[in-house]
Amino acid sequence: MRNLLALRHIAQRTISTASRRQFENKVPEKQKLFQEDNGIPVHLKGGVADALLYRATMMLTVGGTAYAIYQLAMASFPKKQD
């Protein structure tokens, strides 16, 4: 009987949707940050992490495009068979 009560208690605790911790609402702060007119594009207003993600994305895009063009050129001019 004791095991059954313990199992019921564990099941209720893990299934519960109630949050034990309350988080601070940071939405108004973020809205102010993203809405202020400081000349920075919106996709870079998040800080250093946004700038790094943007640069990595641009590098991968340019590199992928160059590689695709290279492969297309290599496929367009097949090597001669001797």
C-alpha positions as a Markdown table, in Angstrom:
| # | Residue | x | y | z |
|---|---|---|---|---|
| 1 | Met | 0.0 | 0.0 | 0.0 |
| 2 | Arg | 2.9 | 2.3 | 0.8 |
| 3 | Asn | 4.4 | 1.7 | -2.6 |
| 4 | Leu | 1.1 | 2.5 | -4.3 |
| 5 | Leu | 0.8 | 5.8 | -2.4 |
| 6 | Ala | 4.4 | 6.7 | -3.3 |
| 7 | Leu | 3.8 | 5.9 | -7.0 |
| 8 | Arg | 0.6 | 8.0 | -6.9 |
| 9 | His | 2.5 | 10.9 | -5.4 |
| 10 | Ile | 5.3 | 10.7 | -8.0 |
| 11 | Ala | 2.9 | 10.5 | -10.9 |
| 12 | Gln | 1.0 | 13.6 | -9.7 |
| 13 | Arg | 4.2 | 15.5 | -9.2 |
| 14 | Thr | 5.6 | 14.8 | -12.7 |
| 15 | Ile | 2.3 | 15.3 | -14.5 |
| 16 | Ser | 1.4 | 18.5 | -12.8 |
| 17 | Thr | 1.4 | 21.5 | -15.1 |
| 18 | Ala | 1.8 | 24.1 | -12.4 |
| 19 | Ser | 5.1 | 25.9 | -12.4 |
| 20 | Arg | 7.0 | 25.8 | -9.2 |
| 21 | Arg | 9.1 | 28.9 | -10.0 |
| 22 | Gln | 7.8 | 32.2 | -11.2 |
| 23 | Phe | 9.8 | 33.9 | -13.9 |
| 24 | Glu | 10.2 | 37.6 | -14.2 |
| 25 | Asn | 8.4 | 39.1 | -17.2 |
| 26 | Lys | 11.1 | 40.6 | -19.4 |
| 27 | Val | 8.9 | 41.3 | -22.4 |
| 28 | Pro | 8.5 | 45.1 | -21.8 |
| 29 | Glu | 12.3 | 45.5 | -21.5 |
| 30 | Lys | 12.8 | 43.6 | -24.8 |
| 31 | Gln | 10.1 | 45.6 | -26.5 |
| 32 | Lys | 11.9 | 48.8 | -25.5 |
| 33 | Leu | 15.2 | 47.5 | -26.8 |
| 34 | Phe | 13.8 | 46.4 | -30.1 |
| 35 | Gln | 11.7 | 49.5 | -30.7 |
| 36 | Glu | 14.2 | 52.2 | -29.9 |
| 37 | Asp | 15.5 | 54.1 | -33.0 |
| 38 | Asn | 19.3 | 53.8 | -32.8 |
| 39 | Gly | 20.1 | 52.9 | -36.4 |
| 40 | Ile | 20.9 | 49.3 | -35.7 |
| 41 | Pro | 19.0 | 46.8 | -37.9 |
| 42 | Val | 16.4 | 44.8 | -35.9 |
| 43 | His | 18.2 | 41.5 | -36.6 |
| 44 | Leu | 21.3 | 42.8 | -34.8 |
| 45 | Lys | 19.7 | 44.5 | -31.8 |
| 46 | Gly | 20.0 | 41.4 | -29.7 |
| 47 | Gly | 23.7 | 41.9 | -29.1 |
| 48 | Val | 26.8 | 39.9 | -29.7 |
| 49 | Ala | 25.1 | 36.6 | -30.1 |
| 50 | Asp | 22.9 | 38.1 | -32.9 |
| 51 | Ala | 26.0 | 39.5 | -34.6 |
| 52 | Leu | 27.8 | 36.2 | -34.5 |
| 53 | Leu | 24.8 | 34.3 | -35.8 |
| 54 | Tyr | 24.4 | 36.8 | -38.6 |
| 55 | Arg | 28.1 | 36.6 | -39.6 |
| 56 | Ala | 28.1 | 32.8 | -39.5 |
| 57 | Thr | 25.0 | 32.7 | -41.6 |
| 58 | Met | 26.5 | 35.1 | -44.2 |
| 59 | Met | 29.8 | 33.1 | -44.3 |
| 60 | Leu | 27.9 | 29.8 | -44.8 |
| 61 | Thr | 25.7 | 31.4 | -47.5 |
| 62 | Val | 28.6 | 32.9 | -49.4 |
| 63 | Gly | 30.7 | 29.7 | -49.1 |
| 64 | Gly | 27.8 | 27.5 | -50.1 |
| 65 | Thr | 27.1 | 29.6 | -53.1 |
| 66 | Ala | 30.7 | 29.6 | -54.2 |
| 67 | Tyr | 30.9 | 25.8 | -53.8 |
| 68 | Ala | 27.7 | 25.3 | -55.8 |
| 69 | Ile | 29.0 | 27.5 | -58.6 |
| 70 | Tyr | 32.3 | 25.6 | -58.5 |
| 71 | Gln | 30.6 | 22.3 | -58.7 |
| 72 | Leu | 28.3 | 23.5 | -61.5 |
| 73 | Ala | 31.4 | 24.6 | -63.5 |
| 74 | Met | 33.1 | 21.3 | -62.9 |
| 75 | Ala | 30.0 | 19.4 | -64.1 |
| 76 | Ser | 29.7 | 21.6 | -67.2 |
| 77 | Phe | 33.2 | 20.9 | -68.4 |
| 78 | Pro | 33.8 | 17.1 | -67.9 |
| 79 | Lys | 37.4 | 15.8 | -68.1 |
| 80 | Lys | 38.5 | 14.3 | -71.4 |
| 81 | Gln | 38.9 | 10.6 | -71.5 |
| 82 | Asp | 42.4 | 9.5 | -72.8 |
